[in-house]
Amino acid sequence: MSKIRRISGAEAVRAFARAGFVVDRVKGSHHILKKKGHRYVLSIPVHAGKNLGTGLVNALIEASGLSVDEFAKLL
């Protein structure tokens, strides 16, 4: 399992979009992503100049059903 570098919310949204998730709506600074037939929605905070915490990124990866290596390739 590889380690994920620190990423911004916008980078995370782009990576999950490559995995088939689409932005359903934007509520404040949070982008809500959905995938047809997928159990969970992903809520990603997008703040200019700030990176996501490693725990949040790992939780998003787990909820998306991807492995850390698969997500790293999408970045």
Secondary structure, DSSP 8 states (H G I E B T S, - for coil): -------BHHHHHHHHHHTT-EEEEEETTEEEEE-TT-S--EEEE--TT-B--HHHHHHHHHHHT--HHHHHHH-
